[in-house]
């Protein structure tokens, strides 16, 4: 075929570079690892100055900052580089919406995604979960805060009516971001955040930063193995019921037992559509960990004994909120 007789490419993620998307991701990861954006908060720097403060090679650093400009993260004026507003909002350490811990967590998961072919061929997922301890675990828990603070915690708080509730149980609550949002929304609500000791060390920092230590109690325990207590008006499962391998039926059973009559269960998680064709965020999360469809999630909640089970919210990433009531 003559090259000039070939049909024009139809715009699609494949023809527009999906296969090369990892390059932009790696640029972001390395720039964040160097804390490049935080180092620019005191004023613009040349590429050589950035390399010096980062302890990096000058020539390669210049290539990196050029890429950051192309990605809309830096701007160049008179030979010096400064942060764009996006970088100031999300990539400067200490910013309210800082995403650096999520980026570091993604770095920890790079090995899983690099070995995806072997996972699909053999079914052996290996160490596909979050890091088990140390800085990796801290990054993981703070990554959950990074992503929750950008919208999901507010979505839950604005779509779940806990106006009559007094005691909330947050099972596997991680950094406590959802408990914080719900307690801020409902002045009479207190929360017990039930999680493992290493996680609660990080949660304590987050909760104190938001001034909520007097309303959110930290309860040490293994939410996979232990019962959840009793006397609660609401039970929250946020990002802990990841598909069929998550032990969701048993967790929900224990949540049911922990609730008073009329108590509400709230499930926040990635949900596939019922055709299981997307959305992309839920599909990619499911590839890594697992994900129910909306109907599957509602069914497993109903099987635990809850009634009036329904989807009340879903966002563009595929995260949804399902609620139910203990009769």
C-alpha positions in Angstrom: 0.0 0.0 0.0 1.2 3.5 -0.8 1.7 5.5 2.4 -0.3 8.3 0.9 -3.2 6.0 0.3 -3.5 5.0 4.0 -6.5 6.4 5.9 -5.9 9.2 8.5 -5.7 8.0 12.0 -8.8 8.4 14.1 -8.0 10.2 17.4 -7.8 7.6 20.1 -5.7 7.0 23.2 -3.6 4.4 21.3 -2.8 6.6 18.3 -2.2 9.6 20.7 0.4 7.8 22.8 -1.1 5.7 25.5 1.8 3.3 25.1 4.2 6.0 26.0 2.3 7.4 29.0 4.7 5.9 31.5 7.3 8.4 30.4 5.3 11.3 31.8 4.6 9.4 34.9 8.3 8.7 35.5 9.1 12.3 35.1 6.6 13.3 37.7 7.8 10.5 40.1 11.5 11.5 39.8 10.7 15.3 40.2 8.7 14.6 43.3 11.3 12.2 44.7 13.8 15.1 44.4 11.3 17.4 46.1 11.9 19.7 43.1 8.7 21.6 43.4 9.1 22.4 47.1 12.6 23.7 46.5 11.1 26.3 44.1 8.8 27.9 46.7 11.5 30.4 47.7 11.8 31.7 44.2 12.8 30.8 40.6 16.0 28.9 39.9 18.1 28.0 36.9 18.4 24.4 35.8 22.0 24.3 37.2 20.8 25.8 40.5 18.0 23.2 40.7 20.5 20.4 40.1 22.7 21.8 42.9 20.0 22.0 45.5 18.7 18.5 44.5 22.2 16.9 44.4 21.6 15.8 40.8 23.4 15.9 37.5 23.1 19.3 35.8 22.6 18.1 32.2 20.0 15.5 33.1 18.2 17.9 35.5 17.8 20.4 32.7 16.1 17.7 30.6 13.9 16.8 33.5 12.7 20.4 34.1 12.1 20.9 30.3 9.8 17.9 30.6 8.1 19.4 33.6 7.5 22.6 31.6 6.0 20.5 28.8 3.7 18.8 31.4 2.5 22.1 32.7 4.2 21.8 36.1 6.9 24.4 35.6 7.2 27.7 33.7 10.4 29.2 32.4 11.1 33.0 32.5 14.4 34.5 31.7 16.2 31.2 32.0 14.8 30.4 35.4 12.1 28.0 36.4 9.1 28.4 38.8 6.1 26.4 39.8 2.8 26.6 38.0 -0.3 26.8 40.1 -0.9 23.1 39.6 2.5 22.3 41.1 1.9 24.8 44.0 -1.4 23.1 44.8 -0.5 19.5 44.5 3.3 19.0 44.5 4.6 21.4 47.2 5.2 19.6 50.5 2.8 21.0 53.2 0.2 22.2 50.7 -3.4 21.3 51.8 -3.9 19.2 48.6 -0.3 17.8 48.5 -0.2 14.5 46.5 3.5 13.6 47.1 2.7 10.6 49.3 0.3 9.2 46.6 3.1 9.6 44.1 5.5 7.8 46.4 3.0 5.1 46.9 2.6 4.7 43.2 6.4 4.3 43.0 6.1 1.4 45.5 3.5 -0.2 43.2 5.6 0.2 40.1 7.0 -3.4 40.5 3.5 -4.9 40.3 2.6 -3.0 37.2 5.9 -3.8 35.5 5.2 -7.5 36.2 1.6 -7.4 35.0 2.2 -9.7 32.1 3.4 -12.5 34.5 0.4 -11.8 36.7 -2.0 -12.3 33.9 -0.3 -15.4 32.5 0.2 -17.2 35.8 -2.4 -15.8 38.2 0.4 -15.3 40.8 -0.1 -11.7 42.1 3.0 -11.9 44.3 3.5 -8.8 46.4 0.7 -6.8 44.7 -0.6 -5.1 47.8 0.5 -2.0 49.7 3.9 -2.1 51.4 4.0 -3.8 54.7 5.9 -1.4 56.9 8.4 1.4 57.3 8.3 4.4 55.0 6.4 2.4 52.5 3.5 1.9 54.9 3.6 5.6 55.9 3.5 6.7 52.3 0.5 4.3 51.7 -1.5 5.7 54.6 -0.8 9.3 53.7 -1.5 8.5 50.1 -5.0 7.5 51.2 -5.3 11.0 52.8 -3.9 12.7 49.7 -6.5 11.1 47.5 -9.4 11.4 50.0 -8.9 15.1 50.6 -9.3 15.9 46.9 -13.0 15.0 46.8 -14.0 11.5 48.0 -14.3 12.4 51.7 -16.5 15.3 50.8 -18.6 13.2 48.5 -19.3 10.7 51.3 -20.1 13.4 53.8 -22.4 15.3 51.5 -24.3 12.2 50.3 -24.8 10.3 53.6 -27.3 11.5 56.1 -25.9 10.9 59.6 -27.8 13.7 61.2 -29.3 11.4 63.9 -26.1 9.4 64.6 -23.9 9.8 67.6 -21.3 7.1 67.3 -19.6 6.2 64.0 -17.3 3.1 63.6 -14.7 3.7 60.8 -13.4 0.2 60.0 -9.9 0.2 58.5 -10.2 4.0 58.5 -6.5 4.6 57.6 -5.6 8.2 58.0 -9.0 9.1 59.4 -9.9 11.5 56.6 -13.5 10.2 56.2 -14.1 10.3 59.9 -12.8 13.9 59.9 -15.2 14.9 57.1 -18.2 13.2 58.7 -17.5 14.7 62.1 -17.1 18.2 60.6 -20.4 17.7 58.7 -22.3 16.5 61.9 -21.5 18.4 65.0 -23.0 15.8 67.3 -21.0 12.9 65.9 -18.0 11.1 67.3 -16.0 8.4 65.6 -14.0 5.3 66.6 -11.3 4.7 64.0 -10.5 1.0 64.1 -7.2 0.0 62.6 -3.8 -1.5 63.2 -1.2 0.3 65.4 1.2 1.3 62.7 -1.7 2.9 60.8 -3.0 4.7 63.8 0.4 6.4 64.4 -0.1 8.2 61.1 -3.8 8.8 61.6 -3.0 10.5 64.9 -0.9 13.1 63.1 -3.7 13.7 60.5 -6.4 14.0 63.1 -4.5 16.4 65.3 -3.6 18.5 62.2 -7.4 18.9 61.7 -8.1 19.6 65.4 -10.4 16.6 65.7 -8.6 14.6 68.5 -11.4 15.2 70.9 -14.0 13.6 68.6 -12.2 10.8 66.9 -10.9 8.0 69.1 -8.2 5.6 67.9 -9.0 1.9 68.5 -6.2 -0.6 67.9 -7.3 -3.9 66.3 -7.1 -6.2 63.3 -10.2 -5.5 61.3 -9.6 -8.7 59.3 -9.5 -10.9 62.3 -11.3 -9.2 65.3 -14.9 -8.3 66.0 -15.9 -4.7 65.8 -17.7 -4.1 69.2 -21.3 -2.8 69.4 -23.4 0.2 70.2 -22.7 2.1 67.0 -25.2 4.2 65.0 -23.2 4.0 61.7 -20.4 1.8 60.3 -18.1 3.0 57.5 -16.2 0.8 55.2 -14.1 3.0 53.0 -11.8 1.3 50.5 -11.7 -2.0 52.4 -14.2 -4.1 50.4 -12.2 -4.6 47.2 -14.0 -7.3 45.4 -14.4 -11.0 46.0 -11.0 -11.6 47.6 -11.5 -8.9 50.2 -13.5 -11.0 52.7 -16.4 -8.5 52.3 -19.2 -10.8 53.5 -17.5 -11.5 56.9 -16.5 -7.8 57.4 -20.0 -6.7 56.7 -21.4 -9.3 59.0 -19.3 -8.0 61.8 -20.3 -4.4 60.9 -24.0 -5.5 61.1 -23.4 -6.9 64.6 -21.7 -3.7 65.7 -24.7 -1.5 64.8 -27.7 -0.6 66.8 -31.1 -1.3 65.3 -31.7 1.2 62.6 -28.0 1.8 62.3 -26.6 2.7 58.9 -23.8 1.0 56.9 -21.8 3.2 54.5 -19.6 1.6 51.9 -17.2 3.7 49.8 -15.2 1.9 47.2 -14.3 1.7 43.5 -17.2 0.2 41.7 -17.3 -1.2 38.2 -20.4 -0.5 36.1 -22.8 -3.5 35.9 -21.6 -4.3 32.4 -18.0 -4.4 33.7 -16.7 -2.2 30.9 -15.4 0.6 33.1 -15.1 3.3 34.3 -11.3 3.4 33.8 -10.4 4.3 37.4 -12.4 1.4 38.8 -11.1 -1.0 36.1 -7.4 -0.2 36.8 -7.9 -0.4 40.5 -9.7 -3.8 40.0 -6.7 -5.0 38.0 -4.4 -4.2 40.9 -6.6 -5.2 43.9 -10.1 -6.2 42.9 -13.5 -4.4 42.5 -17.1 -5.3 42.7 -19.7 -4.0 40.2 -22.4 -1.7 41.7 -25.0 -4.6 41.7 -22.5 -7.0 43.2 -21.7 -4.6 46.0 -25.3 -4.0 46.8 -25.9 -7.7 46.8 -23.2 -8.5 49.2 -24.4 -5.7 51.5 -27.9 -7.1 51.4 -26.6 -10.6 52.1 -25.2 -9.4 55.4 -28.7 -8.5 56.5 -29.0 -4.8 55.6 -32.1 -3.4 53.9 -32.8 -0.3 51.8 -29.5 -0.8 50.1 -28.8 1.6 47.3 -26.1 3.6 45.5 -26.2 7.3 46.5 -23.2 8.7 44.7 -20.4 8.0 42.2 -17.6 10.1 40.9 -15.8 10.3 37.6 -13.0 8.0 39.0 -15.5 5.2 39.5 -15.6 5.6 43.3 -19.1 5.1 44.6 -21.1 5.2 47.9 -23.5 2.5 48.8 -25.7 2.8 52.0 -28.0 0.4 53.8 -29.8 0.1 57.1 -29.9 -2.5 59.9 -33.6 -3.4 60.4 
